[in-house]
């Protein structure tokens, strides 16, 4: 055989070898089935991945799989939520049957804590976390809202669903201070505030943890007094690229509509009111007939102002993400567009945001990464606020609806002008549709944040991490009020429009943070030691500017430079710096005995030098009883742990420069007949101001029974906050200066929290049931030398809850002459009559005065709870979540008076009259009946209602298509779902949203919504 023949022969052998290898690879297919180890039922959706490759698949509805192997010595990794992950070698095997054991899911879960993470089994503090899978399909515009009722001890109240302005109130273990009670929010290690949660896409969130006690939160020192919420966003994972798309389309409707009188009923009732108060009726029989039959809509309309202002609106969310990479470089990029039309006419918001999270590994010792996010948001709202009394006088839109309109006036007259009055002699109204349609208020928000971080591992057990984060925000606002004439129902000019007004403003916020963390992790036999030392620097700066003019040449010209009449301008700036030193030591022995000590020293520009750098320490310990020999292999108790903690926290939300005496500009005066610019002291300073300090003790028990099918978490806490800043009264001889804040008050919160969860599988049906509840009692301990501080209808008094209701105790409606004779002299100057409310004479002087006021309730429920129900069968799944409170009375204010431009609820047709002596409401004519707040600045018990409620917060029903049916089109997951929010409410309160509590007892706030959504989620 010559050289060329040998070469040809060798080539043929190599070609045959490669062909045989490729043929062998093509046919190296393994099939199998995955079962539950306990009931032997098939497990659909189990991830089957070949180790060392991007090759993977999921089991079908029968638990079966078939996968072509790519590696020479193949191993398969089987993983499924709620089960222990297994990896087995499959070389030479054609078929396998594998049984997965249910895992102690909660125990193996890694929970994010301050500056790190821990296994839940090793936690010694009170840390609660949320399963983000439970809220992925909820059609909400604010991620914080989805947490409501899911965590014991965390109270979230949605006061408004106004687009772009719907941040809920979050309270962790009660109200601990007389000032700002908002918790600290930390997103990917960058401190922020509650408002930042509203601009996060729920699809971007990997985990949310809440640090509720001092031992878990003390690592954040002076910012942790109200608790801490930690948010980590998703990151890329090594493996083949994964693309996710989610589409949600929803319809929003008003959660609650007040039952206001129609035009005819209102006019008839107003006539009655006139007679009952000694005046003549206004509406003649002919007018009433026109209101009834609608024959003259210009003069006698029938307008449901609530229905005209609030109408169904759309909500849409589009989300896209791509992630993947190798062990050396991982990535995740995402984009979201969200548009929410407001229920209120001409309100709404739309937001577009982009995110990039990168992780790179240069070597086994060096790695670095980058988080980058930006968004742009446009908000449209009324000039003078959608809610409440904001703006001059009566210009809040919702207040206009309830207090400055009447249903007898049309929205527009037939000739096109806005309605202002009807055909009676009554005066004009405030037309909310005119304000919404003609005035404009637009806000453009721009946000950019980024974090660059690097880690170096050295000396085997040490690592050093450094990071630099920056946040930039800019907000621009433009408000315009046009000049509009007012016309009557006969097209007559009633009033010329005032000067049009233009107002522009701009505000900028920047934040820079540098963190340097040194970690030491060491395992020596049964000893596990972790040490953290850190140093952080933070600097915040705010700047703002505004300008305004009037009398622009036209309502269509909206440029500041177009007018020079009555110019106004203003602005300001402030800054805050914080330097901190922190440390933590964790020690675990044999996964049985747990110990942690941590602390932080903070220095802030908000305090004088003499009070800077306080230490906030904590200590905690735990004992895992289930690791002891007497419980080690117990068939019922899978896990049992006792834990306890004590620590101190601070509160830095005390305002800037409170320790420094400041001069306020704008205090102009006249000198020699000339207006001179001036500055003066208007508020006194306190050079000895210091942090508010919270001391908290916590005892907890964690248990899992029956191999994780039943779990229990129980907590008891005792929280004392001292040195609370409070402005005590000062003598008027000081010239009317504002009182300085002083560290004087003390407040106590104590309570009990419990969480019970059960999960199980019966054949192909899986289900879960979860219940959580918290019982919290709030009490003012002291107010320095003050016995009490009365603030209108509320009071601060040692021994009672913060801002307890303070007023008169009602003994009911006076219905008989005997009751009238026995009743003490009433409030005010109007003599008591039948149908009036009688009040209890507390001091025995036979007359009702301010001395008869007592504490008649508080604003804190005795119980807050949540119920979570879920089930899945084959491809179908159903999740139901309910949230509620119990044991609370709240005051609701609907005045007994009836103004000429004041809506009235239909319930006033059931008032006391001479022919309806069984009426449930008092008579017209006495202003103190059910309205002593506006008359005397005090509450009264007649207006109190049981505000307990249970609300179906979310219902979600979905179907996940089988892997087999969608893999042919390149999909690995596909789910179609329906979701509803706030679908039903069970409560004894009518006409008011009980969730809003005492903050909106007159229905002035922007309404909350019911949402009905359809969604589609696809993963490629």
DALINTA-V567715 format. One record per residue. N is the residue number from 1. OMEGA is omega in whole degrees, 0 to 359 (* if undefined). Layout:
n=N omega=OMEGA
n=N omega=OMEGA
This chain:
n=1 omega=181
n=2 omega=184
n=3 omega=183
n=4 omega=178
n=5 omega=178
n=6 omega=181
n=7 omega=179
n=8 omega=180
n=9 omega=180
n=10 omega=179
n=11 omega=179
n=12 omega=178
n=13 omega=180
n=14 omega=179
n=15 omega=179
n=16 omega=179
n=17 omega=179
n=18 omega=180
n=19 omega=178
n=20 omega=179
n=21 omega=178
n=22 omega=179
n=23 omega=179
n=24 omega=179
n=25 omega=182
n=26 omega=184
n=27 omega=182
n=28 omega=183
n=29 omega=177
n=30 omega=178
n=31 omega=180
n=32 omega=181
n=33 omega=180
n=34 omega=184
n=35 omega=169
n=36 omega=186
n=37 omega=185
n=38 omega=183
n=39 omega=175
n=40 omega=178
n=41 omega=180
n=42 omega=179
n=43 omega=176
n=44 omega=175
n=45 omega=178
n=46 omega=178
n=47 omega=178
n=48 omega=185
n=49 omega=177
n=50 omega=183
n=51 omega=178
n=52 omega=179
n=53 omega=175
n=54 omega=185
n=55 omega=180
n=56 omega=180
n=57 omega=176
n=58 omega=177
n=59 omega=181
n=60 omega=184
n=61 omega=179
n=62 omega=180
n=63 omega=185
n=64 omega=179
n=65 omega=174
n=66 omega=186
n=67 omega=175
n=68 omega=184
n=69 omega=185
n=70 omega=186
n=71 omega=184
n=72 omega=179
n=73 omega=193
n=74 omega=170
n=75 omega=179
n=76 omega=178
n=77 omega=182
n=78 omega=180
n=79 omega=181
n=80 omega=183
n=81 omega=179
n=82 omega=181
n=83 omega=179
n=84 omega=179
n=85 omega=179
n=86 omega=175
n=87 omega=182
n=88 omega=175
n=89 omega=184
n=90 omega=179
n=91 omega=177
n=92 omega=181
n=93 omega=178
n=94 omega=178
n=95 omega=176
n=96 omega=170
n=97 omega=185
n=98 omega=176
n=99 omega=177
n=100 omega=179
n=101 omega=174
n=102 omega=180
n=103 omega=170
n=104 omega=192
n=105 omega=184
n=106 omega=184
n=107 omega=181
n=108 omega=181
n=109 omega=175
n=110 omega=185
n=111 omega=178
n=112 omega=175
n=113 omega=181
n=114 omega=178
n=115 omega=177
n=116 omega=178
n=117 omega=179
n=118 omega=169
n=119 omega=182
n=120 omega=180
n=121 omega=184
n=122 omega=180
n=123 omega=175
n=124 omega=179
n=125 omega=179
n=126 omega=180
n=127 omega=178
n=128 omega=181
n=129 omega=184
n=130 omega=172
n=131 omega=185
n=132 omega=177
n=133 omega=182
n=134 omega=186
n=135 omega=184
n=136 omega=184
n=137 omega=183
n=138 omega=183
n=139 omega=182
n=140 omega=179
n=141 omega=182
n=142 omega=184
n=143 omega=182
n=144 omega=182
n=145 omega=183
n=146 omega=180
n=147 omega=187
n=148 omega=176
n=149 omega=184
n=150 omega=183
n=151 omega=179
n=152 omega=181
n=153 omega=179
n=154 omega=183
n=155 omega=180
n=156 omega=182
n=157 omega=178
n=158 omega=182
n=159 omega=184
n=160 omega=170
n=161 omega=175
n=162 omega=182
n=163 omega=179
n=164 omega=181
n=165 omega=189
n=166 omega=177
n=167 omega=180
n=168 omega=173
n=169 omega=180
n=170 omega=177
n=171 omega=180
n=172 omega=181
n=173 omega=171
n=174 omega=180
n=175 omega=188
n=176 omega=182
n=177 omega=179
n=178 omega=179
n=179 omega=182
n=180 omega=181
n=181 omega=181
n=182 omega=177
n=183 omega=172
n=184 omega=176
n=185 omega=180
n=186 omega=182
n=187 omega=183
n=188 omega=176
n=189 omega=181
n=190 omega=180
n=191 omega=180
n=192 omega=180
n=193 omega=184
n=194 omega=181
n=195 omega=181
n=196 omega=179
n=197 omega=183
n=198 omega=181
n=199 omega=174
n=200 omega=173
n=201 omega=176
n=202 omega=179
n=203 omega=179
n=204 omega=188
n=205 omega=176
n=206 omega=182
n=207 omega=173
n=208 omega=176
n=209 omega=178
n=210 omega=178
n=211 omega=190
n=212 omega=182
n=213 omega=186
n=214 omega=183
n=215 omega=179
n=216 omega=187
n=217 omega=186
n=218 omega=178
n=219 omega=176
n=220 omega=167
n=221 omega=189
n=222 omega=180
n=223 omega=189
n=224 omega=185
n=225 omega=179
n=226 omega=181
n=227 omega=184
n=228 omega=174
n=229 omega=180
n=230 omega=180
n=231 omega=172
n=232 omega=179
n=233 omega=184
n=234 omega=178
n=235 omega=180
n=236 omega=177
n=237 omega=179
n=238 omega=180
n=239 omega=182
n=240 omega=180
n=241 omega=177
n=242 omega=179
n=243 omega=180
n=244 omega=176
n=245 omega=177
n=246 omega=179
n=247 omega=178
n=248 omega=175
n=249 omega=185
n=250 omega=171
n=251 omega=179
n=252 omega=172
n=253 omega=181
n=254 omega=179
n=255 omega=182
n=256 omega=177
n=257 omega=176
n=258 omega=181
n=259 omega=180
n=260 omega=178
n=261 omega=172
n=262 omega=186
n=263 omega=182
n=264 omega=181
n=265 omega=180
n=266 omega=182
n=267 omega=178
n=268 omega=180
n=269 omega=179
n=270 omega=174
n=271 omega=178
n=272 omega=180
n=273 omega=179
n=274 omega=181
n=275 omega=184
n=276 omega=178
n=277 omega=174
n=278 omega=179
n=279 omega=182
n=280 omega=176
n=281 omega=181
n=282 omega=185
n=283 omega=179
n=284 omega=176
n=285 omega=179
n=286 omega=177
n=287 omega=180
n=288 omega=179
n=289 omega=178
n=290 omega=176
n=291 omega=183
n=292 omega=185
n=293 omega=177
n=294 omega=185
n=295 omega=182
n=296 omega=188
n=297 omega=178
n=298 omega=185
n=299 omega=185
n=300 omega=184
n=301 omega=177
n=302 omega=188
n=303 omega=170
n=304 omega=187
n=305 omega=179
n=306 omega=180
n=307 omega=181
n=308 omega=180
n=309 omega=181
n=310 omega=177
n=311 omega=179
n=312 omega=184
n=313 omega=184
n=314 omega=174
n=315 omega=178
n=316 omega=179
n=317 omega=178
n=318 omega=184
n=319 omega=179
n=320 omega=174
n=321 omega=174
n=322 omega=182
n=323 omega=179
n=324 omega=179
n=325 omega=180
n=326 omega=178
n=327 omega=181
n=328 omega=184
n=329 omega=181
n=330 omega=184
n=331 omega=167
n=332 omega=174
n=333 omega=181
n=334 omega=177
n=335 omega=180
n=336 omega=170
n=337 omega=181
n=338 omega=178
n=339 omega=179
n=340 omega=172
n=341 omega=180
n=342 omega=172
n=343 omega=177
n=344 omega=183
n=345 omega=176
n=346 omega=169
n=347 omega=179
n=348 omega=177
n=349 omega=168
n=350 omega=187
n=351 omega=174
n=352 omega=180
n=353 omega=179
n=354 omega=179
n=355 omega=172
n=356 omega=173
n=357 omega=183
n=358 omega=175
n=359 omega=181
n=360 omega=181
n=361 omega=181
n=362 omega=178
n=363 omega=177
n=364 omega=184
n=365 omega=187
n=366 omega=176
n=367 omega=177
n=368 omega=182
n=369 omega=181
n=370 omega=169
n=371 omega=181
n=372 omega=180
n=373 omega=175
n=374 omega=175
n=375 omega=173
n=376 omega=183
n=377 omega=174
n=378 omega=181
n=379 omega=177
n=380 omega=184
n=381 omega=177
n=382 omega=180
n=383 omega=186
n=384 omega=171
n=385 omega=174
n=386 omega=187
n=387 omega=166
n=388 omega=188
n=389 omega=185
n=390 omega=182
n=391 omega=184
n=392 omega=171
n=393 omega=191
n=394 omega=190
n=395 omega=171
n=396 omega=187
n=397 omega=182
n=398 omega=176
n=399 omega=175
n=400 omega=181
n=401 omega=187
n=402 omega=189
n=403 omega=184
n=404 omega=172
n=405 omega=168
n=406 omega=187
n=407 omega=182
n=408 omega=181
n=409 omega=178
n=410 omega=176
n=411 omega=175
n=412 omega=173
n=413 omega=182
n=414 omega=180
n=415 omega=170
n=416 omega=181
n=417 omega=180
n=418 omega=178
n=419 omega=180
n=420 omega=179
n=421 omega=179
n=422 omega=183
n=423 omega=177
n=424 omega=179
n=425 omega=182
n=426 omega=182
n=427 omega=184
n=428 omega=180
n=429 omega=168
n=430 omega=184
n=431 omega=183
n=432 omega=179
n=433 omega=176
n=434 omega=179
n=435 omega=183
n=436 omega=185
n=437 omega=188
n=438 omega=177
n=439 omega=180
n=440 omega=179
n=441 omega=180
n=442 omega=179
n=443 omega=173
n=444 omega=178
n=445 omega=177
n=446 omega=183
n=447 omega=174
n=448 omega=175
n=449 omega=180
n=450 omega=178
n=451 omega=176
n=452 omega=184
n=453 omega=179
n=454 omega=180
n=455 omega=177
n=456 omega=176
n=457 omega=182
n=458 omega=180
n=459 omega=173
n=460 omega=188
n=461 omega=183
n=462 omega=172
n=463 omega=178
n=464 omega=180
n=465 omega=174
n=466 omega=181
n=467 omega=174
n=468 omega=181
n=469 omega=178
n=470 omega=177
n=471 omega=176
n=472 omega=178
n=473 omega=176
n=474 omega=180
n=475 omega=179
n=476 omega=182
n=477 omega=175
n=478 omega=178
n=479 omega=180
n=480 omega=175
n=481 omega=183
n=482 omega=174
n=483 omega=183
n=484 omega=176
n=485 omega=178
n=486 omega=182
n=487 omega=177
n=488 omega=186
n=489 omega=178
n=490 omega=180
n=491 omega=178
n=492 omega=178
n=493 omega=181
n=494 omega=182
n=495 omega=174
n=496 omega=179
n=497 omega=177
n=498 omega=180
n=499 omega=175
n=500 omega=188
n=501 omega=176
n=502 omega=182
n=503 omega=177
n=504 omega=176
n=505 omega=179
n=506 omega=180
n=507 omega=181
n=508 omega=177
n=509 omega=176
n=510 omega=178
n=511 omega=176
n=512 omega=182
n=513 omega=172
n=514 omega=179
n=515 omega=178
n=516 omega=187
n=517 omega=176
n=518 omega=182
n=519 omega=174
n=520 omega=179
n=521 omega=184
n=522 omega=173
n=523 omega=178
n=524 omega=183
n=525 omega=180
n=526 omega=182
n=527 omega=178
n=528 omega=186
n=529 omega=175
n=530 omega=180
n=531 omega=177
n=532 omega=173
n=533 omega=183
n=534 omega=175
n=535 omega=181
n=536 omega=174
n=537 omega=179
n=538 omega=176
n=539 omega=178
n=540 omega=176
n=541 omega=178
n=542 omega=173
n=543 omega=178
n=544 omega=180
n=545 omega=177
n=546 omega=179
n=547 omega=180
n=548 omega=176
n=549 omega=176
n=550 omega=175
n=551 omega=172
n=552 omega=185
n=553 omega=183
n=554 omega=174
n=555 omega=180
n=556 omega=177
n=557 omega=186
n=558 omega=180
n=559 omega=183
n=560 omega=184
n=561 omega=182
n=562 omega=179
n=563 omega=176
n=564 omega=183
n=565 omega=178
n=566 omega=181
n=567 omega=174
n=568 omega=175
n=569 omega=180
n=570 omega=180
n=571 omega=180
n=572 omega=179
n=573 omega=174
n=574 omega=183
n=575 omega=179
n=576 omega=176
n=577 omega=182
n=578 omega=174
n=579 omega=187
n=580 omega=172
n=581 omega=185
n=582 omega=179
n=583 omega=178
n=584 omega=176
n=585 omega=174
n=586 omega=177
n=587 omega=179
n=588 omega=177
n=589 omega=174
n=590 omega=183
n=591 omega=186
n=592 omega=182
n=593 omega=188
n=594 omega=181
n=595 omega=178
n=596 omega=172
n=597 omega=182
n=598 omega=179
n=599 omega=180
n=600 omega=174
n=601 omega=183
n=602 omega=171
n=603 omega=187
n=604 omega=177
n=605 omega=179
n=606 omega=182
n=607 omega=173
n=608 omega=184
n=609 omega=182
n=610 omega=183
n=611 omega=181
n=612 omega=176
n=613 omega=171
n=614 omega=178
n=615 omega=176
n=616 omega=185
n=617 omega=173
n=618 omega=176
n=619 omega=179
n=620 omega=181
n=621 omega=179
n=622 omega=180
n=623 omega=179
n=624 omega=184
n=625 omega=182
n=626 omega=175
n=627 omega=177
n=628 omega=183
n=629 omega=184
n=630 omega=177
n=631 omega=191
n=632 omega=184
n=633 omega=180
n=634 omega=184
n=635 omega=181
n=636 omega=183
n=637 omega=178
n=638 omega=183
n=639 omega=178
n=640 omega=182
n=641 omega=170
n=642 omega=180
n=643 omega=178
n=644 omega=182
n=645 omega=172
n=646 omega=178
n=647 omega=180
n=648 omega=181
n=649 omega=179
n=650 omega=177
n=651 omega=182
n=652 omega=181
n=653 omega=184
n=654 omega=180
n=655 omega=180
n=656 omega=170
n=657 omega=180
n=658 omega=181
n=659 omega=186
n=660 omega=179
n=661 omega=184
n=662 omega=175
n=663 omega=179
n=664 omega=177
n=665 omega=182
n=666 omega=178
n=667 omega=186
n=668 omega=180
n=669 omega=181
n=670 omega=178
n=671 omega=182
n=672 omega=177
n=673 omega=182
n=674 omega=177
n=675 omega=183
n=676 omega=175
n=677 omega=182
n=678 omega=176
n=679 omega=184
n=680 omega=173
n=681 omega=178
n=682 omega=177
n=683 omega=179
n=684 omega=179
n=685 omega=176
n=686 omega=184
n=687 omega=182
n=688 omega=183
n=689 omega=179
n=690 omega=183
n=691 omega=162
n=692 omega=185
n=693 omega=177
n=694 omega=175
n=695 omega=186
n=696 omega=172
n=697 omega=183
n=698 omega=174
n=699 omega=184
n=700 omega=176
n=701 omega=176
n=702 omega=181
n=703 omega=170
n=704 omega=184
n=705 omega=172
n=706 omega=178
n=707 omega=175
n=708 omega=180
n=709 omega=179
n=710 omega=179
n=711 omega=182
n=712 omega=170
n=713 omega=179
n=714 omega=182
n=715 omega=167
n=716 omega=180
n=717 omega=177
n=718 omega=189
n=719 omega=178
n=720 omega=176
n=721 omega=182
n=722 omega=182
n=723 omega=179
n=724 omega=181
n=725 omega=183
n=726 omega=181
n=727 omega=179
n=728 omega=179
n=729 omega=177
n=730 omega=184
n=731 omega=177
n=732 omega=180
n=733 omega=178
n=734 omega=173
n=735 omega=178
n=736 omega=179
n=737 omega=177
n=738 omega=182
n=739 omega=179
n=740 omega=174
n=741 omega=180
n=742 omega=179
n=743 omega=188
n=744 omega=191
n=745 omega=175
n=746 omega=181
n=747 omega=180
n=748 omega=171
n=749 omega=174
n=750 omega=183
n=751 omega=182
n=752 omega=179
n=753 omega=180
n=754 omega=175
n=755 omega=177
n=756 omega=178
n=757 omega=176
n=758 omega=176
n=759 omega=184
n=760 omega=180
n=761 omega=178
n=762 omega=185
n=763 omega=179
n=764 omega=180
n=765 omega=175
n=766 omega=181
n=767 omega=176
n=768 omega=178
n=769 omega=179
n=770 omega=178
n=771 omega=173
n=772 omega=180
n=773 omega=176
n=774 omega=178
n=775 omega=185
n=776 omega=177
n=777 omega=183
n=778 omega=182
n=779 omega=170
n=780 omega=182
n=781 omega=180
n=782 omega=177
n=783 omega=184
n=784 omega=182
n=785 omega=181
n=786 omega=175
n=787 omega=181
n=788 omega=175
n=789 omega=183
n=790 omega=178
n=791 omega=181
n=792 omega=184
n=793 omega=178
n=794 omega=184
n=795 omega=167
n=796 omega=183
n=797 omega=178
n=798 omega=181
n=799 omega=182
n=800 omega=182
n=801 omega=177
n=802 omega=177
n=803 omega=175
n=804 omega=177
n=805 omega=186
n=806 omega=182
n=807 omega=188
n=808 omega=177
n=809 omega=180
n=810 omega=174
n=811 omega=176
n=812 omega=179
n=813 omega=178
n=814 omega=186
n=815 omega=183
n=816 omega=176
n=817 omega=180
n=818 omega=178
n=819 omega=179
n=820 omega=181
n=821 omega=183
n=822 omega=185
n=823 omega=175
n=824 omega=180
n=825 omega=187
n=826 omega=177
n=827 omega=174
n=828 omega=186
n=829 omega=181
n=830 omega=180
n=831 omega=178
n=832 omega=175
n=833 omega=175
n=834 omega=182
n=835 omega=176
n=836 omega=175
n=837 omega=175
n=838 omega=181
n=839 omega=184
n=840 omega=179
n=841 omega=187
n=842 omega=184
n=843 omega=172
n=844 omega=181
n=845 omega=176
n=846 omega=173
n=847 omega=182
n=848 omega=178
n=849 omega=179
n=850 omega=178
n=851 omega=181
n=852 omega=178
n=853 omega=178
n=854 omega=175
n=855 omega=187
n=856 omega=177
n=857 omega=176
n=858 omega=190
n=859 omega=185
n=860 omega=177
n=861 omega=176
n=862 omega=182
n=863 omega=169
n=864 omega=187
n=865 omega=176
n=866 omega=180
n=867 omega=181
n=868 omega=181
n=869 omega=180
n=870 omega=177
n=871 omega=178
n=872 omega=177
n=873 omega=186
n=874 omega=183
n=875 omega=185
n=876 omega=176
n=877 omega=179
n=878 omega=177
n=879 omega=181
n=880 omega=179
n=881 omega=178
n=882 omega=181
n=883 omega=181
n=884 omega=174
n=885 omega=180
n=886 omega=177
n=887 omega=180
n=888 omega=172
n=889 omega=178
n=890 omega=183
n=891 omega=177
n=892 omega=193
n=893 omega=169
n=894 omega=190
n=895 omega=177
n=896 omega=178
n=897 omega=181
n=898 omega=180
n=899 omega=184
n=900 omega=174
n=901 omega=183
n=902 omega=177
n=903 omega=176
n=904 omega=177
n=905 omega=181
n=906 omega=182
n=907 omega=180
n=908 omega=171
n=909 omega=179
n=910 omega=180
n=911 omega=176
n=912 omega=171
n=913 omega=179
n=914 omega=179
n=915 omega=177
n=916 omega=184
n=917 omega=176
n=918 omega=181
n=919 omega=184
n=920 omega=178
n=921 omega=182
n=922 omega=181
n=923 omega=168
n=924 omega=170
n=925 omega=179
n=926 omega=186
n=927 omega=180
n=928 omega=180
n=929 omega=175
n=930 omega=179
n=931 omega=179
n=932 omega=178
n=933 omega=182
n=934 omega=183
n=935 omega=186
n=936 omega=178
n=937 omega=183
n=938 omega=175
n=939 omega=169
n=940 omega=193
n=941 omega=181
n=942 omega=181
n=943 omega=181
n=944 omega=177
n=945 omega=174
n=946 omega=185
n=947 omega=175
n=948 omega=179
n=949 omega=171
n=950 omega=185
n=951 omega=173
n=952 omega=186
n=953 omega=183
n=954 omega=171
n=955 omega=181
n=956 omega=178
n=957 omega=185
n=958 omega=175
n=959 omega=177
n=960 omega=181
n=961 omega=182
n=962 omega=180
n=963 omega=182
n=964 omega=184
n=965 omega=184
n=966 omega=183
n=967 omega=181
n=968 omega=180
n=969 omega=174
n=970 omega=181
n=971 omega=172
n=972 omega=176
n=973 omega=174
n=974 omega=182
n=975 omega=175
n=976 omega=186
n=977 omega=168
n=978 omega=180
n=979 omega=177
n=980 omega=180
n=981 omega=177
n=982 omega=187
n=983 omega=182
n=984 omega=176
n=985 omega=175
n=986 omega=183
n=987 omega=176
n=988 omega=182
n=989 omega=178
n=990 omega=174
n=991 omega=180
n=992 omega=177
n=993 omega=186
n=994 omega=181
n=995 omega=182
n=996 omega=176
n=997 omega=185
n=998 omega=181
n=999 omega=183
n=1000 omega=184
n=1001 omega=177
n=1002 omega=180
n=1003 omega=176
n=1004 omega=187
n=1005 omega=174
n=1006 omega=189
n=1007 omega=167
n=1008 omega=189
n=1009 omega=161
n=1010 omega=180
n=1011 omega=174
n=1012 omega=190
n=1013 omega=167
n=1014 omega=182
n=1015 omega=177
n=1016 omega=179
n=1017 omega=182
n=1018 omega=175
n=1019 omega=180
n=1020 omega=*
